[in-house]
Amino acid sequence: MEKVTYYLVNIDFEKALNRSSFEFPTWNKLDGELEYLFFWLNEENQALFTKKSYSADYLKYIEELTGTSKSYSATPDRYELWWGQLNNEDDFDLEKKINSNLILPKIRDELGLDANLGQVFTKENDLQKYLAGINQEVVIKDEFGFSGQGLKFTVDKVSKYPVLVERWVERVRDFGVYVDHNQVNITQSHIGPKGTFKGSLIKNEFPENEVIKKEVKRIFDYCHSHYKVDFLQIDMYQFMSGSTLQFQFLGEINHRRTLGTVGFKLHEKFGNKVSFLGIIPSHKIIKNESPKELISSFDKLAYNPVTKTGVIMLSSGLENFSLFLFTEESERTLQFLIRDWWIKLVGSDKRLPPEFIVYL
């Protein structure tokens, strides 16, 4: 019998980087919010290390769609890390460098990516003087952040320095781009008003594909040369500057898994021509049912493995936020699918939020 390898989905990656010294990751409640994504992508003889319990019906649902067995344990002899690599002090030192928002102005400057360059401040007094001298809204970013956490819009919210300060811009579209030596995978990120991740649109072609690929390769080559990394997830965005549309090709660097990269993998595994990975607060779901009953309530909207269309409920129902994968043959039919799902689960009297608009 082949040995089973256990994995910890260390979602608290950024919190670990904020520590002053290395500590090998252990399970915590934050990990439990997204660790179920492992079940959707694991291979045979790979199992989850968790302190949570998952229902047999939920695991069976995943097994039927993925074709691989699902198991977990709260007491494995040893485990590996699935979200981000922090196995030793060398990993810790590297990850603190490459994932830090504080390196972005330097890389942007050296690569000539001067749109919304940003500035690092180490003291509150210096930041206060800077803000007093400009007539502009800003976004203040902690050194490390995840899914919009660590974003501030006023000085009084800053609890730790140094911080990166960028001017607030009217963002038009956001992209998450995975890049390594062999491939570039592009998703369109749907971001809420406060900078939080709300979803990913995944399809083969975006109008910006060529220019994105060109610039992201330059960024990757730079980071590979300076930091010896073999992959990156790069967040970028388009924004309006007056009447001109500009591109910031380096909004953020993540050297770990992201919801965007997971969404792309799920699209490769289950998707039709276009997919959307969507996240909503679980309390908005009006049906107080078990995962099995909730999935059954999808009825004709449920994912069909033959046609590769429909809704997959990714989360287990035990989390504060629920994730769903929607996939269809076109953006138009995808939007109808999302709309019908929203009415069924959230209610016809609740307007579909703009982050769930994928087709106009």
N, C-alpha and C positions, 0 to 999 in steps of 0.2 A: 504494500500500500504506500502510495506517495505521501510524503510528509506535507502537512498543512502549514502554510505560512499565515500568521496573523498580522493584521494591520491596524494601526491607530490612525483615525482620520483627524489629525491635529489642526482643527479649524482655528484654534487660538494661536496660530503661528505668529501673528503680529504682536500679541501680548507677550509671547515668549521673547521676541526680539527687543522688547522694551525693558527687559531685565538687564541688570548690570553685569551678570555673569551667566554662564551656561548652566542649564538644568535640562536633563533629558525629559522630553514631554511625557506626561501621564494623562489619563482620561479625565475630563471635566464636563460639566453640563453644557458648556458652549460647543464642545465637540459633538455632543448628542443632537444638536440642532440640525446638522447637515450630514452626519456620518452615514446615513442610509444611502447616499449617493454611491457609496462603495458597492453596495449590493447590485446596483444596476450595471456596473462596469467590471466587477471582479471576474477572474478566470477560475477554472476548477482548481481545487486545493488551495484556495485563498479564502480566508475567513476574517471576520471583524472582531477586534477587541473593543468591548463596550461594557458599560455598567447598566445599560438599558435592556429592557425586554421587548421583543417584537412578537406580534401575534403570528401564529402558524398560517392563518389565512393571508396575511400580508406577504410573508415570505413565499408562500405558494404562488401568489399572484405574480411576484417577480420571477420566480423560477419558470413559470409557464411562458412568460414573454422573453426571457433571456436564454433559456435552455441550459442554465448552469445552476448548481445547487447553492444554497445560502445557509451559512452557519455563523455562529458567533460565540464568544466566551468572555466571561469577566475575569478569568484567571489563567491566561496563557502563560507558558513558561517564559516566552520572549515575544517581542513583536517589532515590526518595522513601521516606518512612517509613510503615510499615503498622500498627505496634503502638501507638506513642505519638509525639506530635509534639515533636521537639526540633531544629527547623531553624535556630534562631538564638538569640542571647542573650535576646531578649524571651520566646520560648517557654520557655527554660530557667528564667527568673525566675518566670514564671507557674506552670509545672508544679511547681517546688519548693514554691510556696505551696499550691496546691490539692491536691496529692497527699500533703502532709505530715500524719502522724498528730498532730502537735503542735497543729494548729488545731481538732481535734475537740472538746475541752472547751469552747472559746469558742463554737463554733457550737451545740453541744448546749445550753449555758446560755442563749444568746440566743433559741433556739427552744423552750425549756422541755422539752427532751428529757433530763431529769435522771436517768433510770434508768442506773446505773453510769456516772456522769459522767466519771471519770478525772481524773488530775492529772499535770502536767508537772514533771519534775525535771531540773535542770541540773548537779547535783553528786552524787557518790556519798554524801558525808556526810549530805546532806539526805535522800536516799532511805533510807539506813540508819536514821536517826532516825525517819522515818515508819513504816517497817516494824516497828521495835521497839515502836512505840506502838499497833499494831493487831494483833489476833489473827485474821488472815485471809490466805488465799493470794491471790497477785496474778499478773497477767500483765503483763510488761514489754515494751513495743513500741518497736522502733527507729523513727526518724522515717520511714523508707521501708522497705517490705517487699513481697514477692511470694509468694503462695501459701503463707503460713505462715512464710516465711523472715523473720527479724528478730524472732521471738517468743522471749522468755526468761522463765524462771520463778524464777530466783534472781539476786541482785545480782552474784555472781561471774562470771556469763556476759555481763554488760554490758561492752562494750569502747569505747563511744562515747556521749557525752551531747550534748544532752538526750534524754530518753526519756519516753514516755507510760506511766503506770502505772494499771492498772484492776484492780478486785477480780476474782478468778476467780469465775465463776458457772457454774451447771449449765445449759448451753445445751441447749435442746430442739430448736429448728429454726433453720437459717440460710437466709437468702435473699440472692440477688444481683439487683439491680434496675437495669436501664438506663432512664434518663429523659432526655428532651429536651423541646423546646417542644411536640411533637405526640404523643408516645407514652410509655407506661410498659410495659416488658417485664419480667416477673417469672419468676425461676427459683428452685428450691429447691437450695441448695448442700449437698453432702454433704462434711463436714469430718472429717478423721482426729483421733485423740486429741491430737496435738501441733499442731493448728491448720492442717494442710496440706490443700490442696484435693484431694478424691478424686473428685468428680463433680458433675454438675448434673442435676436432674430438671426436665423441661420439659413443661408442659401448659397448657391454656387457662385453667383456673380453680383457684385455691387458696382455701380458706375465708377467708384473711386478705387477699384481693385489695383490697377496698374501703378498709380502714384503711391498708394499705401505700401505695396510690395517693395517698390524701389526704396522708399524712405525707411521702412522697417528693417530692411536688410542692412542699411548703413548703420542704424542704431545697434542691431545685433552684432555686426562685425566689430564695432567699437567696444561694446561690452564684453564680447568674447576675448578681445585683445587685452583689455584692462582688468577684467575680473574673472576670466577663465570659465565663464558659464557656457553651457551647451544648449540652453533654450531660454526663452523669455516669453512672458505674456505682457504686452505693451498696450496700455490704454491711450487712446488719442481722441481728438474731437475737432469738429468744424465749428466755427463761430463767426458771428457777424461783427465786423469792425466798421461802423458807419454803414455804408451801403456795399461794403466789400466782404465777400466770403473768404475766410482764412482757415488754415489748417494748423493745429498744433499736433505734430506727429509724435510728441513725447509728453503725454499727460501724466503718466505714471508707469513705473516698472514693477512687475511682480515676478519673482523667481520662485514660483510654486504653482500648484493648481489654482484655478479660479472657477467661478461659476460659468464664465464664458467658455473656458476650455472643456469643462464637463458637458456643457450644452452642445458643443461641437461634436464630442464623442457620442453623445446620445443621438444626435442627428445622424451620424454615420451608421449607427447601429439600428435605429428604428425609423429614421426619417424618410419622407417622400421628397418632393422637390424643395419644400420650404418648411421650416419648423420654428417654433417659438417656445423658449423656456421661460415660464412665468412664475412669479412668486407673489403671494398675497398673505397678509396676516390671517392666521387660522380662525380668529374670532369673527371674521367677516362671513365665514361659511355658515349659512343659516341651517343646514341640515345637521342635527346632533346625532350622528350615526357612527357606527363602527367603520373602519376603512373598507371592509367587504361590502357593507350596505351602501356606502358612499360611492364606491366604484360601480356597483350595480345600478345606481341611480343615473349614471351617465347614459344608460340605454344605448341608443343609436350613435351617441357621440363617442362611445368607448373605442379605444384603439383596436383596429382590425389588422392583425399581422399579415393577412393576405394582400390587402390593398395598401397597407402601410399608411393609413389615415386614421385620425381620431385623437382622443385625449388619453394620456397616461398619467395616472396619479403617482408621482414619485415618492412623496413623503408618506409617513406611516400614520399620520393623524395624531401623533404624540408631541408635535413640535409647535412652537409659537408661530412659525411661518410655514406655509404649505407650498410645495413646488409641483408644477404640472408641466408636462411636455405636450405640445400641440403640433400636429404635422398634417400637411395637406399637399394637394397638387399645384396650388397657386396661392399667392398672397391674398387674393380675393376670397377664395374658399376658406383659407385659414382664418381670415377675419370673421367670416360667418360662424365658423366653428367656435372661436373664442367668445363671440357674442352669445351664442346659444348656451355655451357652458356657463358663462357669467350669469345669465338669467336663471339657469337651473340651480346653481349653487349659491349665488349671492342675492339674487332677486331682481325682478324687472324694474323695481322702483329705485334701484341703485345704479347710477350712471357708470358706464365702463370708463375707467380712468384713462387719461391720455397715454400712459405708459403701455397700455394694452392695445393701442391702435397700431396696426401693422400695414394697413392698406387704406388709402384715401381715394 
